[in-house]
Amino acid sequence: MTLTFFLDNQFQRLSQAEKNLIYWIAIRRNSALWEQIVQDSKNFLSYNQLFYTINNLIDGYSLIQKNLEEYPILYTLDQVTLKFVTNIFVEDNYNQIIQIIQNQSIQGSELLISHSFITKDTEDEQLQEEQLRRIVKPLKEKLWDYLGNTNRVDEELTRIISPQQYKNIHMTASQNIALLLSSN
C-alpha cells in the first residue's frame, strides 16, 4: 500500500468539518495557531465542535500534529500530508470553479466560499508567496489547461464575479476569484 493510497483512504473517511479543518491548516502552510483556526472556522464550527474535530484528527486519525515544543502551540501536518492535502484542495476548488462555469451558479461551491486561498490576517509575505505558489498558480494552470488560454480563463472568472452574479457570490469566493484573475 502506497502512502498516497493510505492518505486518500484516510481523507475519504473524514467528515466535511474534519476536511475543512485540515484545509485551513494546509492553507496556512503549517503555521496554524489555535486562535487562527478558531477565526478561520468561526462561521462553520462552534468552539466545541472545533475542539472535538481537531482532537479527533490528532488522536483518531493522526493527521494533525500539535507542536507543544513552541509557544504559542502550532498545529501542523507532516510534509507528505501537507502536499497531499494542498493538491486535494486545489483539485476540489478547480472542480467547483468548472461547475460554476458550466452551471452559471455558485450554489454548491462551499469550499470556494469557506476557504480563502491566501490568509487575510497575516503580514508574512513569505507565507503569502507560498500560498500563491502552491494554491493560486496551480489552480490557474489547471483552469488554463481546461479552457485553453488565459483570455478565456479571465473571461470566465470575470463572469463569475460580474455585477449580475455578484449579489449571489460570497465575499471569500469573490476574493479567491480576484486572486486568480490577478495571478500570472
Buried (B, 14 or more C-beta within 10 A) or exposed (E): EEEEEEBEEBBEEBEEBBBBBBBBBBBBBBBBBBEBBEBBBEEBBEEEEBEBBBEBBBEEBEBBBBEEEEEEEBBBBEEEBBBBBBBBBBEBBBEBBBBBBEEEEBEEBBBBBBBBBBBEEBEBEEBBEBBBEBBBBBBBBBBBEBBEEEEBBBEBBEBBBEEEBEEEBBEBBBBBBBBBBEBE
